[in-house]
Amino acid sequence: MIYPTIGIPMAGKGIFHHYAQFWCSRCLQRAGASVEKLPLHSSPSAVESALKQCDGFLFSGGPDIQPQRYGQEPLPGCEEADPDRDDFELLLLDAARRERRPLLCIGRGMQLLNVHSGGTLMQDIRLKQEYPHSDPLHRATATHPIEIDPDSHLAYLLDTDTVSVNSLHHQAAEEAGEGLWFCADSPEGFAEALQIEDYPFCLALQWHPEFMAARAPEQQRLFQALVDACR
């Protein structure tokens, strides 16, 4: 397989989220993959079609996930969700994990992985943050450091246990879901990466490497790792 196909569920209505997905696609294409945009049809046939077309999947950034999905009521600071995207992405993620397909989960995608596994989210971190974690004006540059578990696959890929990243989120994973563990965190203790125990390949990142990859080769390396895993 020379050019694996990576599926990305479509962003929905937000212009910024379409913009982010454009850069995700660019990074995957630079790594040698073709990209398939997946319409948000939450039906078994749509999920089956996606599995037939795609060798791996990227779950990208986007709106808040409905708090009811992780057993909470909306709190002040929680923003509007996209129920259609929640429906489709949770169905697709469930099927992809059963098939043990390679996964890259970015921003909302990391939160989705945690919710899918039974974990919870902090609905708004802005009153607890020391760094500006929702900072779209500086999306192409590193704005705060993170510490990485040296035994994690992420540390192996980046060849370091500390790195500085951008930050575009106002929510964060709180309690880790079943079979997941936090393998990186911010200075405040917010989860910055998740890993699935005993899974062939999954990177789940709270930051957005797609905006940094053009200037930071180590961030492009994360997309390359997904493509190589699909091969």
Secondary structure, 3 states (H helix, E strand, C coil): CCCCEEEEECCCCCHHHHHHHHHHHHHHHHCCCEEEEECCCCCHHHHHHHHHHCCEEEECCCCECCHHHHCCCCCCCCCCECHHHHHHHHHHHHHHHHCCCCEEEECHHHHHHHHHCCCCEECCCCCCCCCCCECHHHCCCCCEEEEECCCCHHHHHHCCCEEEECCECCCEECCCCCCEEEEEECCCCCEEEEEECCCCCEEEECCCHHHCCCCCHHHHHHHHHHHHHHC
